[in-house]
């Protein structure tokens, strides 16, 4: 039976933490509620340990990680749903937080709320929260349903996290395989080939061309091995340099949209994010004119995003959503037709959600197909490279000893 770690609060605001065995999270929640406690955070012990590892970042920043924002949203939605006042809920979050960054964030939010600011305005003053997040909260406040808005927001962020984690997990094995393949070839050229080439020293017979190529590669690696880490570090810093500027990203993103197979995968992923974001905002009461640029801001491909932004400008003229989106470059025909049907039937919100589900599933399936081809391709490539080196050496040995082929 799995063990769950829990945090809960009493009606008076006292914090309880501990562990309990249970069949599921729901059973632990039921146990806490039967004891008149308010569950705040429940995680399976092993799952929590693994998720903690996945939230590590290469560079330390002052901003909250995506996992911390997700956890903050989950805990706050649980407390607000339990009918606790917002300021009381923030005080509890400040007590139970184990991160200094989260404590500082919650304190800033609490100070602004106690000073009379709306919660959405307090969030907007913090750079950790996107316009999408802030507008979801603002719409929830306007409708008087902050608890349901927080729950919708948590479900959306959790869905994005699961999709991201699934893609990263799927890419992990091919990445390890690629690194191992590269290191194996480098080690062979760096240590094995130079030892074998000593056999050919003093031989007057010309070595076969494949052997000369391998020996040349080995000599280059031995003499200039130090260039490789410099190139890797340079590429990492160049990627970060490009990522800081839209103008620098634009030509690379345009190239990706022209690359076969990659283009379709990117467009499907962007459509999943855009449709899910737009559907979530509209369902929470945000008007279309405000929701469109916010949903567009969730996209990562600069070229596709700018194309949508240009089309959005004409929305003020009273055109339909289908009318403006049909002019967007690379916008899928299926998504456009589904939006058209949604507008004609008055069911645009569920249709947007359906579009997001379709393209999210297509991205997952496309990634699975891609990886199913990539893994054997990497294995075969590694075998051919190592096999080619071995054969070239054998050819030289046979040639030097005048053995018939």
Secondary structure, 3 states (H helix, E strand, C coil): CCEEEEEEECCCCCEEEEEEECCCHHHHHHHHHHCCCEEEEEEEHHHHHHHHHHCCCCCCCCCCCHHHHHHHHHHHHHHHHCCCCHHHHHHHHHHHCCCHHHHHHHHHHHHHHHCCCCHHHHHHCCCCCCHHHHHHHHHHHHHCCHHHHHHHHHHHHHHHHHHHHHHHHHHHHHHHHHHHHHHHHHHHHHHHHHHHHHHHCCCCCCCCHHHHHHHHHHHHHHHHHHHHHHHHHHHHHHHHHHHCCHHHHHHHHHHHHHCCCHHHHHHHHHHHHHHHHHHHHHHCCCCHHHHHHHHHCCCCCHHHHHHHHHHHHHHHHCCCHHHHHCCCCCCCHHHHHHHHHHHHHCCHHHHHHHHHHHHHHHHHHHHHHHHHHHHHHHHHHHHHHHHHHHHHHHHHHHHHCCCCC
